[in-house]
Amino acid sequence: MTANVLKQIDAKTGKALVDVIVDEAGQKGTGRWTVQSALDLGAPVTGIAEATFARAISSQTAQREAARGVLAGNAGDFHIKDRKGFIEDVRLALYASKVVAYAQGFDQIQAASEEYGWGIKRGEMAKIWREGCIIRARFLDRITEAYERNDSLASLLVDDYFAGAVANGVSAWRRVVSQAALAGVPAPAFSSSLSYYDSLRAERLPAALIQGQRDFFGAHTYKRIDSEGTFHTLWGGDRSEVEA
């Protein structure tokens, strides 16, 4: 679909059709409902959320117009020296980001299944989607195979096939996200999906600081890596630690 849209020439102007289409994306509500549900379930569907918000910001025409002449870009010149190499990098980044989106979507459905007792089998669900009218990605077969190998798979990303496929594109993924940032080109779904990937694989996350901050302003307590129990620091006093 993307290739067909990008190569379409506008008969009236002779320009690429995509360049004469107004850059305000509509939505029927599916993405918004998905993100709202994910928040209720505590399921981090970051790629889907950013894609939804990207549509929303495209429609903020008054704000965009006001910001265009005010907000500094500081973007460097962006020159593609290796056209084929760049296209391949984008292809790999797209594939990796799509795997993340599917992984997050299946995680959300699994969370809902557990919350509401639906008893959904994710592999069978992928088969159903394969026969549908909207989602016909060929790697749905790969997803079915992944859940057939392990129906309690913690994340689609840790399946051998998908872990290998994404690993093959990680360097390209990082290049595309960094190049987009340096060029001042927003790539929210790519960048948020990469951040999610890095969050999953990280041995330690900044959430430790968040817990310290929550304890500081609201005495919400925290746990330690070296002791059982829950603790609170007396921030307003002598800063000693007490067991909660």
N, C-alpha and C positions, 0 to 999 in steps of 0.2 A: 504493500500500500504506500509506504513512504517513498519508495523509488518511483512509483507511478506518479505520485503527486509532485515530487521534485522535478521530474523531467517534462511535465506538462507545460506547453507553451500557450500563452493567452493569445487567442486569435485576434483580439481587438488591438492589443498594444505590441505584440511580438515579444513581450517580456516573459520571464518565467511566471507561471500562474501564481505560485506561492508569494511572489513579490507584489502582486496587486490585490491579494486577499487581506482584508482588515485583520490586524493582529489582536483580536479579542476572541478568546476561546469560550464557547458556550459549554453548558453542562446540564444534564437532565437530573442530576442529583445522586447518581449511583456512587460516585467517588465520595461525595459528602456523607452519605449514609454509612459507607464503609468505614470512614475515619471516625465518625461519631460512635459507631458500634465498637471499633477498636479501642477507643478511649474508655468506654464502659467496661470492656473486657481486660484492659491493661495489656493489650497486644500491640507491640511497636511496629506499625506498618508505615515506616518512615518514607519509603519510596513512593507508596501510593498517596500518602499525605502530601508530600511535596509536589507531586504531579497535580493533585487537586488544588493546592494553594497557588500553583503556577497559573492555572486557569483563572483563579479568582483575581490575582494581581493583574493579569492581562486586561481585565475588565475595569480596573480602576483608572479610567482614562484621564480624569481630572487630576488625580495625584501624579500620574506619570508625566503629564504635560507640564505640571508645575515643577516637578523634580528635574526634568531634562536639562533646564538651563541653570540649575542651582547646584546639584550634587556633582562633586568632582569624580571623574572616572579614574584618573591616574593609570590608565591601562597602557601597556606597552604595545608596540607594533607587533602584529601577528602575521608572520609569513610562513607559508607551508612550503618547505623545501622538497619534501618527499611526499608527493600527492598520494601515491599508492600506499605508502607506509602509514600516512595519516588516516586514510580511509579504513585500513585494516585495524588501526588502533581504535577508531570509533566503533567499528563492528564488534570488536572484542569487549569494549566497554559497555556497549549496548547489551550484548549477550549476558555479561556478568550482572548488569543491573536488572535485566529481566528475570534472571534466576533468583535474585534477591526479592523481587516483587512477588514472584510465585511462592517462594519460601515463606514470606511474610503473610501472604494471603492464606496459605494452607495452615500456618500457625494460628491465624485468627479464627479460622473455621474450626480447628481443633479445640481452641479455647472455648468457643461457643458450644461445641459438642459436649465438652466436659461440664460446662456451666448449666446447660439445659437438658442434659441427658439424651442427646440425639443419637449417639452411637454411630457416628459417621465413620466410614472407612475411606481414608483419603485416596488410596489407590483406585478404588472403584469410582470415586468422585471424578478423578482425572479422566477415566474412561468415558464417563458420561459427558464431560466437557468436550472431549475429542469429537463427539458426534453432534455438538451444538452448532449454533449459527454464528456465534461471535468469536469464541476462543477456539482456534483450530491450530494452535502452535504444535509443530511436530514433536517438540520435546515433551508434550503431555504423555507420550508413550514412555519416554524416559522416566517421567515422574511416577507413572504407574509401576514401572519395573523397580524403581527405588523403594516404593512402599511394599511391593511384593517381597523384596529381599528383607525388609525390616519394617513391619507395620507399626512399630513404636519409635520410628526414627525421630530423634530429638529435633532435627532441623533438616530440611531438604539440602542445605548447604554442606552437611557432613556426610552425605552419601558419596561413595567413592567416585561415581561418574561426575556428579556436579561439583564436588570438591576439586577434582582434576580439571574440569572445564573452566571453572572460575580461576583457579591457580594459573592456568595457561594465559589468562588475560589480565592478571592483576597489574603487571607493569604498564601495559597499555592503558588500563583503566586509570591509573595514577597520572599518567602523562596527559590524558584527555582532560581530566578534572583540573590539573594544575595549569594546563595551557588555556583552558576556558577562563579560569580565574585571572590569569595574567593578561588575557585579552579583554577582560571585562564583559565576557559573554556568560549570562546566567545559565547554569546547567544543574538545576536543583535536584532532579531525580538521580542523575549520575552521582553527584557529590554526596547526597544523603545516603544513597545505597552503599557507596564505598565506606562511608563513616559507620554504617550499620555493620558491614562486613568486618571492619577493623575492631568494632566494639565486641563482636562475638568472639574474635580470635585473641583479644587482649587478655593477658594474664591478670591485669589489674586496671580498673577503670577510675575516672575522676569522681565516681559516686562516693568514695571515701570522704572527699572534701565536702560534697553535698551533705552527707550525714553530720559532719562536724559543724557545718553552717546551721543545719536544722536544730542541732542540739544547742548551739550558741543563742539563736534568736527565739527558740520556742521550747527548749528543754525536751526535745523529742527523743533523746537518748541515742545510743549507738552500740554496736557490738565490736569486740576486739578480735584480732586474728590469733591471739595467744591465750585467750581465757574464755571460759563459758560465761554466759550471763549477759546482762544489758547494763550499760553504764552511762553516767552523766558527769560532765565536768562543771564545776561551780564557777562559771565564767564571770559572774558578777562579784565573786568573793575572792578566795585565795587560789582559785583555779586548780584545786585538788580534785581528784576523781572519786566519785562515789558509785556504788552499785545501786542500780535502780530497782 
